[in-house]
Amino acid sequence: MTHTTQSRTDSHEAAEILDEARAVVGPELRRAVDTLPAPIRRVARYHFGWEDAAGRVGGANGGKAVRPALVLAAVHALGGRPERALRSAAAVELTHNFTLLHDDVIDRDRTRRHRPTAWTVFGDADAILAGDALQSLAQQWLAEDPHPRAGAAVARLARCVIELCAGQHTDCALEDRAPTEVSLDECLTMAESKTGALLGCACALGALHADAEPDQVNALDAFGREAGLAFQLIDDIIGIWGDPSRTGKPAGADLTARKKSLPVVAALTSGTAAGAELAERYAGPPEPDELARTIALVEAAGGRDWAQAEAADRMGRAVQQLSLAVPDPARAGGLLSLAEFVTRRSY
Amino acid sequence: MTHTTQSRTDSHEAAEILDEARAVVGPELRRAVDTLPAPIRRVARYHFGWEDAAGRVGGANGGKAVRPALVLAAVHALGGRPERALRSAAAVELTHNFTLLHDDVIDRDRTRRHRPTAWTVFGDADAILAGDALQSLAQQWLAEDPHPRAGAAVARLARCVIELCAGQHTDCALEDRAPTEVSLDECLTMAESKTGALLGCACALGALHADAEPDQVNALDAFGREAGLAFQLIDDIIGIWGDPSRTGKPAGADLTARKKSLPVVAALTSGTAAGAELAERYAGPPEPDELARTIALVEAAGGRDWAQAEAADRMGRAVQQLSLAVPDPARAGGLLSLAEFVTRRSY
């Protein structure tokens, strides 16, 4: 089997795993959301893409379900029963969506998954409250799970949310600093907190559900964190060089907004002439028709190559952690496919 | 013993219970908050009044600790060991403060406990994130409690937070309506969700910690809810007729802001001439020097008398629920004192 064929097989498997996760976790997620009081439920159903702003049933895409799929694949990898871990999978997806609701308010982002964000439709108050309610719903759903490690899962998810909050704080703080006053290490730490932590927690909750040993739980957490960082690096690359019809955001929106994404910070700190020119541009507001030149500068300063290489390096570390947690390669296949899938998305 | 003497004794006892709760729960609360990542911890410590905006240790009052005191008194009432329920007590206080942080952002309130609110000092983003982190910290603190009903406590607190969110949503929605389009029942339901629910939950968590029967847990929840409504009614009365140096808010701030507090809605829906004049005023912005007349109208329309009577009625129901949950009057004394204390605050 050539490498290309292998990749295609993995990718196919990952798509199947994601479809399967959406199929089994979707109804559980809707069951959970439907227990919310009506006005909060409405905002949540809109945010998930199940309803339009007028409350009519809509068929928008509620996201890729990467995190629920990681929970279920982790349960499977450690010999548990994924069909019994739907509450854990739903809890992680509820938590992810709580953070999206709040991050959109904080970042004043107007578009998410090709649709207006909840705060632009319902106002800040209802978007904040719906996020708060989803955070609690996630904890409720986990805590009402009869499995014996549910308490440990609740505590772990809670600690993870605190890390997510710290990551979002640091993200805002870094955005407020001058382009030349941000280090790559700070940005990587921020990305690990903001993105890696919840992917790691998803894997850890799966491991807890399978009643794994503490070492395995922690190794799977580390696997998810490293894969999460690879995911974020690729997401940042897509944000600059990706197809807007796939990303759901206008082309180069992050650059126009002067976002300090990882490839940009790699370029800014590269010590190259292109990096210096980029820093100069980033210190001011975007000029008309500058986008192509800005993109070229990030690339010329090595931002794209660095991000690709760093993503590959993170994937290597992820695979290493995976082999520590799950010695049987046959059982680890699902998690590996998911990790490779998210770091190889077409763009 | 005369009624007056009895009242004084109760009041004295309640003050002692509150002091005791602050003394034992305060350190637990600080232990919890000190585990937060530094930038989040800073906002939290400011909000609690332990630090000033520059991070210097300050001696501001972090609140009356009514909710932690209810947890501990409920544990005692049902034969448990309050000294082991500090995590539950801290979790309830963390939850209360998460809602204060978010409510202040949503309501654009600039003053809390005589100090500038967190969002005015640190910005909306950090106030939202600190609130999110406190919500998770509360759940983590509960979930890491080794006692056997911890899972039930987590689920109950999570359901309570969802109700608090719905209450805050309704509060905002009612404020947006015309003065003549708000019913007293809606406002009472809103106040039960927004204030009663967490006081009820505090008592219920205490009952769970004491390993009480489900009927007792629910009766203590109902006790807290009814006492909470009485508390809110008195709070609303204080907001209009209270001493600003005690409330920490400018005199009549709620009236000037056209808030539909319970005495105001009772006046608006009274069918009296004073109520009609109040509705006319409330439909427009506050005029200079109108405050004394507005206060007089609420009073003339029976708003103050109704609120006093309703508070007394709610206290009656609270006492009834208390006797169902805790048959031994000797053990119920602490909870009763607390309930009577909050409905008899000097103003």
Chai-1 contact restraints between the chains, C-beta under 6 A:
chainA,res_idxA,chainB,res_idxB,connection_type,confidence,min_distance_angstrom,max_distance_angstrom,comment,restraint_id
A,P37,B,A166,contact,1.0,0.0,6.0,A-B,restraint_1
A,P39,B,H169,contact,1.0,0.0,6.0,A-B,restraint_2
A,I40,B,C165,contact,1.0,0.0,6.0,A-B,restraint_3
A,I40,B,A166,contact,1.0,0.0,6.0,A-B,restraint_4
A,H102,B,I128,contact,1.0,0.0,6.0,A-B,restraint_5
A,I106,B,A125,contact,1.0,0.0,6.0,A-B,restraint_6
A,A125,B,I106,contact,1.0,0.0,6.0,A-B,restraint_7
A,A125,B,C172,contact,1.0,0.0,6.0,A-B,restraint_8
A,I128,B,H102,contact,1.0,0.0,6.0,A-B,restraint_9
A,L129,B,C165,contact,1.0,0.0,6.0,A-B,restraint_10
A,L129,B,Q168,contact,1.0,0.0,6.0,A-B,restraint_11
A,L129,B,H169,contact,1.0,0.0,6.0,A-B,restraint_12
A,D132,B,C165,contact,1.0,0.0,6.0,A-B,restraint_13
A,A133,B,I162,contact,1.0,0.0,6.0,A-B,restraint_14
A,A133,B,C165,contact,1.0,0.0,6.0,A-B,restraint_15
A,Q135,B,Q135,contact,1.0,0.0,6.0,A-B,restraint_16
A,S136,B,A158,contact,1.0,0.0,6.0,A-B,restraint_17
A,S136,B,V161,contact,1.0,0.0,6.0,A-B,restraint_18
A,S136,B,I162,contact,1.0,0.0,6.0,A-B,restraint_19
A,Q139,B,Q139,contact,1.0,0.0,6.0,A-B,restraint_20
A,Q139,B,A158,contact,1.0,0.0,6.0,A-B,restraint_21
A,Q140,B,A155,contact,1.0,0.0,6.0,A-B,restraint_22
A,Q140,B,A158,contact,1.0,0.0,6.0,A-B,restraint_23
A,Q140,B,R159,contact,1.0,0.0,6.0,A-B,restraint_24
A,A143,B,G151,contact,1.0,0.0,6.0,A-B,restraint_25
A,A143,B,V154,contact,1.0,0.0,6.0,A-B,restraint_26
A,A143,B,A155,contact,1.0,0.0,6.0,A-B,restraint_27
A,E144,B,A155,contact,1.0,0.0,6.0,A-B,restraint_28
A,A150,B,G151,contact,1.0,0.0,6.0,A-B,restraint_29
A,G151,B,A143,contact,1.0,0.0,6.0,A-B,restraint_30
A,G151,B,A150,contact,1.0,0.0,6.0,A-B,restraint_31
A,G151,B,G151,contact,1.0,0.0,6.0,A-B,restraint_32
A,V154,B,A143,contact,1.0,0.0,6.0,A-B,restraint_33
A,V154,B,V154,contact,1.0,0.0,6.0,A-B,restraint_34
A,A155,B,Q140,contact,1.0,0.0,6.0,A-B,restraint_35
A,A155,B,A143,contact,1.0,0.0,6.0,A-B,restraint_36
A,A155,B,E144,contact,1.0,0.0,6.0,A-B,restraint_37
A,A158,B,S136,contact,1.0,0.0,6.0,A-B,restraint_38
A,A158,B,Q139,contact,1.0,0.0,6.0,A-B,restraint_39
A,A158,B,Q140,contact,1.0,0.0,6.0,A-B,restraint_40
A,R159,B,Q140,contact,1.0,0.0,6.0,A-B,restraint_41
A,V161,B,S136,contact,1.0,0.0,6.0,A-B,restraint_42
A,I162,B,A133,contact,1.0,0.0,6.0,A-B,restraint_43
A,I162,B,S136,contact,1.0,0.0,6.0,A-B,restraint_44
A,C165,B,I40,contact,1.0,0.0,6.0,A-B,restraint_45
A,C165,B,L129,contact,1.0,0.0,6.0,A-B,restraint_46
A,C165,B,D132,contact,1.0,0.0,6.0,A-B,restraint_47
A,C165,B,A133,contact,1.0,0.0,6.0,A-B,restraint_48
A,A166,B,P37,contact,1.0,0.0,6.0,A-B,restraint_49
A,A166,B,I40,contact,1.0,0.0,6.0,A-B,restraint_50
A,Q168,B,L129,contact,1.0,0.0,6.0,A-B,restraint_51
A,H169,B,P39,contact,1.0,0.0,6.0,A-B,restraint_52
A,H169,B,L129,contact,1.0,0.0,6.0,A-B,restraint_53
A,C172,B,A125,contact,1.0,0.0,6.0,A-B,restraint_54
